[in-house]
Structures are given as structure tokens and as C-alpha cells.
Amino acid sequence: MRLNKYISETGICSRREADQWIAAGRVRVNGQPAELGTKVDAGDRVEVDGKPVGAPTKHVYLALNKPVGITCTTERHIAGNIVDFIRHRERIFPIGRLDKDSDGLILLTNNGDIVNEILRAEHGHEKEYVVTIDRPVSNEFLFGMAHGVDILDTRTQPCQVRLIGKNVFGIILTQGLNRQIRRMCAVFGVNVRRLQRVRIINIRLGDLKIGQWRDLTQDELRGLLPDREDW
């Protein structure tokens, strides 16, 4: 296994950070300074800043139905942080964000290498939401939301919008501006009463109850980033 991958899989940093540590001379293998591209075998002793690094941890991939009031941060001093809420045995962190005032699907992992791949805007990955507002959904509102709204000094990308109920609509985004849906609704003088995320790419919330989490299946992982083979 390549050294940078070995270090990142222990959960202490990303593969890119591991490369930086190696280049800075902070890493040794069996007592010898490591180089970029170094490979390690079972039984090799790897040290960072003179401290031994344990064997790689098993990758964890979770789907959580986040309740309202939980904050998607790893900063433990923040009350209601998502890490303390889940209390998983591994050091995990959320992939992307879901507003504190929103509920629904959020993914978490201890594999830092995949986060940027999933979040990268040019990939156009879909995120689907069900939104309840404070007034009946009009055709004009749906048309305006679907064709782009001016917020945060930019125009939102066209998106898919559909009527679900009198005060409820569904929306599928491929971008992730800060509080995007709430800001878009506000342009039309509409207030959001509930915002629930129900899908990220191929991962669906399904019947997962609020506050519960589950491991992703191998089929879900293969669909999440089909070009990867190291799940």
C-alpha cells in the first residue's frame, strides 16, 4: 500500500495532507525518512513526528436522518454537534452540510479522500429536497424557482421543481449555495416551514427514522462514485 494512503486510512489526515507531511520529512518508515511514493507492507513501522501510526481503520460510510437542531460540524465545543449526536466509535465527519434548521439525509465518513469528489460542483451531483412553505404553491412560484433566482451575487442554476401538495413542493439541486433553498424562496416572499433532504445522488432517505443512522450498502457505495474501486 502506498504510504500516503496508509496514513490517511488511519483517520488522522487526508491523503493530500499525508503527502505534505512526507515531503516535509515528518514521516519515517522502519526508522528511515520516507519519500513520496514509498510503499509499506504489513509489519512495517510508520511514524509521524516520531510517534507510531496505527494500522489503517476500516472505512465507515453512514447515512443519517438528521433532526432539526443538530449542527453539521466536528467542533465538539458546539452544542448539538453531529459527532456527539451519533457517538460513533470511529472519528467521522459529515460530507457537506445540512442547515441546523433543516432535517433529513446527511452522509458521514472517516474517509477524507472521497469528500471532495462527492462535493465537487462540476460533477453535477443531485440533492433532492421536500419543502413545506407558508402559503399555497403557485405555478408562477414553481416556474421562477426552476429557471434560476438571483441570490448571493449570482444566479442559481436551473433545477427540477414539482408540486407535491398544497403547500409542499419538491426540488432537485446540483449546486450547494449557503441556505440556497431558503434564500430562493425568500425572493418570492415565501417562508420555509420545513426543509427535508430526501436524496443525495443515489442514496435515498427511505424509511430511516429521524435521529437514526445506518451503514451504506456496497451497491450504494458503487453508485455514489462508480469510478472508484477501493470501497
N, C-alpha and C positions, 0 to 999 in steps of 0.2 A: 504494500500500500504506500502511496506517496505520502511523504511526511506531512505536508500541509493538510491533506485530507484526514490523516490520523489525528492531528492536533485538533482540527475543527470538530471531529466526531466525539471528542471528549466533552464537548459542550462549553469550552472556555472561550472560544472565539470563532470567527468565520474563517473560511479558507484563505480569503484575501489578507486578513489580519495575520494569519499564521505565516504567510509568505513574507510579510513585512517584518515579523519577529525573526524569521530565519535570516533575512538579508541584513538585519541589524546585529546579527551574531548572538542573539539571546537564546538560541536553541542548540542543544548538544544531543548527539545520539551515541550511546555507549561511551560517553566521555569525550567524544570528538566533536568539534564545531560542525554543525550541519550546513549544507548548501541547498540552494533552491533545486528542487528535483530529486533530492535524496529520498530513497525508499527505505521503509522499515519492515522488519519481519516480526513474527511472534517471538517474544522473549527479548527484543531489543529494549534498551532503557532510554527513554526520551525525557529530557529535562528542559524546562523553560525557566530562565533566570536562576538556574541551579536547583530548582525544585522538580521532582519527578512528576510526570504527567501520566495519569492512569490510562487504562485500556479504554478504547472508544465505547461510549454508551450506545445503547440501541436507539435508533431514531424513533421519535414519537410524533404522531400526526393526529390531532384531535379536532373534532367538531363540537362546539359548544353552542347551546341556545342561551345566549347572554341575556340576563334580565336587565330591565331599566335600573339605573343607579350604579352599575358596575363600570369602572373605567378601564379602558384597554391600555394599560401601562404596566411595566415591570417594576416601577418605582414603588418599593414596599412601604415607604412612608406616607403614600397617598391612601387615604381610607377608601375601601371598596375597590382596591386594585384587583385586576383579573387573576393575577398569580395567586394571591392569598385566597381568592374565592374558590379556585379549582383545587388548590393544595395537592398538586401532582408531585410524585416523588422525583421527577426529573426537572431540570431547570428549563422551563419552556417560556415562550414569548408569543404574542399574537402576530399573525400575518395580516398586516394592515390594521385598520381601526373600524370601530363602530361606536357612534356617539354614545355618551353616557345616558342620554335621554331616549335612546333607541334600544330595541331588543331584537333578538334573532341570531342568525348564524354568524359565527366568527371562527376562524381556523387558528390553531396554535401548533407550535412545533419546537423541537430543540435542534433542528437542522437549519442553521443560518444560511446555508448555501442556496436554498430554494426560494427564500423570501423575495429577493429582487426579481427573480424570474417570474414569479406569480404576480407581483405588483407592477411590473414594467408596463407602462401605459401603451407602448407601441404594439403589445400583444393583443390589445383589444379584448381582454377577458371580461366576460359578462358578470354582473352582480344584479340580482333581481330583488325587488322590494314590494311589499304591500303597504299602502299608505292610507290612513284614515284622516280626513280633513274636517274642518268645522262647518262645511256647507256642502250642498249637493254638487257633484262633479258635472261640469258642463262640457259640451263638445268643444267650445272655444278654449277652455282651460286645457283639455287634452291635446288639442292641436298645438297650442302655444308651447306646452311642455315638451312635446315631441320634436318640435322644429328648432329648439335652441332658445336659451334665455340668457340675457346679459347679467352676469354676476361676477364679482371679484375681478373686474377689469378684463374679462374675457367673455366669450360666448360659448355656452355649453354645446357639446356635440349633439347632433340629432340622436334621439333614442326612441325605444319602443315603449308606448304607453297604452293601457287598455282599461276600460271601465270594468269594475268588479261588482260594486254595489252603489247605492245612492250616494254615499259619502266616501266611497273606497275606490282606489284605483291601483293598478299595478304598473311598475316602471322598471325597465332594464337599462342599466348604465354600463358604459365601457370606460368611464373615467371616474376619478375619485376626488373631486374638489372638496374642500373643507365644508362640511354640513351642506352639501350640494342640494339635496332634495328640499330641505327646509328653506334654503335661500331661493331656490327656483319658485317654490310655492309662494313665498313672500312677495315676489314680483307681481303676482296676480292678486295680492291682498288676501291670500289664503293661509290659514294657520294649520299646522300639522298636529293632530291629536295623538296619533300613534304611527310610528315608523318601524316596520319589521322587515329584516332581511331574511329572505327565504331560500336564496341560492347564491353560491359562488362558483362560477364556471360550471362544473358537472356535479358539484356537491350540493345536495338539497337538504333543507332543514327537516322535512318529513314530519314524523310524529314525535320527534325529540322534544321532551317537555322543557319548559323554561327552567333554567338552572342546571339542567343535566348535560353531560358530555359523553361522547363515545369516540372510540378509535376509528379512523378512516379504514375502509377496506382496501385490499390490493387493487381491485377494479377501479375504485375511486381515485387512488393514487396514480394509476396508469393514465386515467383520463385527465387528471389535473395538469400534468406536464408529460404528455405522451413521448417526448423526445428523450426523456431521462430513462436510464436503465438501472440506476443504483438505489432504487427504493428499498 
